[in-house]
Amino acid sequence: MYKTPAPTMPLFGKSSEKGIIETAARKAAENHMHLNIHKFTPTINQAVEISVNQALDKSIPKIVDQVVKEMEARQIASQVGTSISSANKGVVYRTITAGEVQAVMAAIPGVTWHQCLNGHQYAVGECGNPIVQGKCIECRESLG
């Protein structure tokens, strides 16, 4: 809010009639500006409130849809996780024998065989060069 600085001393002396009139005019101008600002403040507040309400009216359905989709996705993920867990129950992983490794190598021609740092074997197809990083399925060591 703009305020006109009050003079420290009237222009024509302390008891001058013109000084009193000047001071009164300044006060009236300040009050008029103050009244005008207060007159427009409710209008501005109403406009802001209307804008906010319109934005909320548009946004709330989108937010609700997004929350519903996320809840459905979490439920599906939970069901899939439960299915995988129950499918894995009773499954025993064992290391294959050297003979089985040879049989697999012979059965898959055109691939290059490598070993991870812990000696586990893996195959690389295509050109034979590991250009994609991965992890060993046995020890989770980085590959490629």
N, C-alpha and C positions, 0 to 999 in steps of 0.2 A: 504494500500500500504506500502510495506516495504521500509524503507529508511536507508541507512547506515549512522551511525552518522559521521558527519564531524569532523575531528581532530581539536583540538584547536590550534595545532602547528604542522607543518610538522616534520617528524621523524628526518630528518638530517639538521635542521636549516631552517631559513626563506627563504633564497635565494638559498638554495641547489637545484641543478638540480634534484636530486633523489626525493626530497620532492615535487617538482612541478609535476614530472612524476606521483608520487603516488596520488596526489590530482586529477590530470587529469584522472588517471585510475579509481579512486573512482567515479568521476562525470560521466565517460563513463558507468560504471557499473550501476549507478543509472538511467541514461537515458535509458540504454538498458532494464532494468527491467520495467521502466515506459512505454516504447514503447511496450514491450511484453504484459503488462496488458491491454493497450489500444487496442492492436491488438485482444485480446480475448473478450473484453467487448462487442463489437457489436454482436459477435457470441453468447455469453451468453444471451444478450438481445433478440436476434432473437429466440433462443430456448425457452426462457420464454414466449415470445409473442406467439409462435406457440402452446406451452402447454396451455396457457390461452385460446387461440382461440378454440383449440380442446375441452377443458372442457366446454366452453360456447356453442359450437355447440351441445354437448351432453346434456347440462343442459337446454337450452332455451326451447326445445319442451316439456320437462317434466314440467317446470315451467308454460308454457302456458296451458298445459292440466290441471294442478292443479288449476290454476286461473279460467279456464272455468268451471270445476266441482264445484268449490266453488260458482261461480256466479249462476250456475244452482240450486245448493242447496239453496242458499239464495232466489232465485225467488220462488222455490217450498215452502219454509218455509213461505214466505210472502203470497203466495196464500192460504196455509193451515190456517195461522193466520186470513186472511180475511174471509175464509169460516167459521171458528169457531166463529169469532165475529158476522157474519151475522146470524149464526145458534142460537146464544145465545140471539139475540135481541128479546125482547118480552117474554123471559123466566123469570118467577117469582119463586124465591125460597121461600118456606115457611116451617116453622118447623112443623113436623108431630105431631099429637095428641097422647095422651097416649094410646088410643084405637088402633091407627095404629101401635104404637110401639109393643103392645102386639100381634097384628096380625102378624107382621113381625117375632117376636121372636118365635111364635108358628109355623110359616111356615118354619123356618130354624132350624131343629133339629141338635143336635151334635155340636153346637158352644157355646163358652163361651162369655157372654156379659160383657162389661166393660164400665166405664165412664171416660171421660177425666177430667182434673182438673176443667173444667167449667161445668161439668154435662152432656155433650153430650155423647150419647151411641154409642158404636161401637162393632162389633163382631170379635172374633178371632176363626178361624177354626183350622183344624189339631188337635193338642194335647191340645189346649185351653190355652197355654202359649204364651204370646206375645214375640216372640224372634226377631222380626224385628221391627226396629224403623219406625214410620210413623208420620203423622200429622192429626189432627182432621179435617174433611172436613168442619166443621162449623166455627171453631175459629182458626184453624192452630196451636193449642197447640200440643206439642210433645207427642207421644204415644209410648208405648212399653218399 
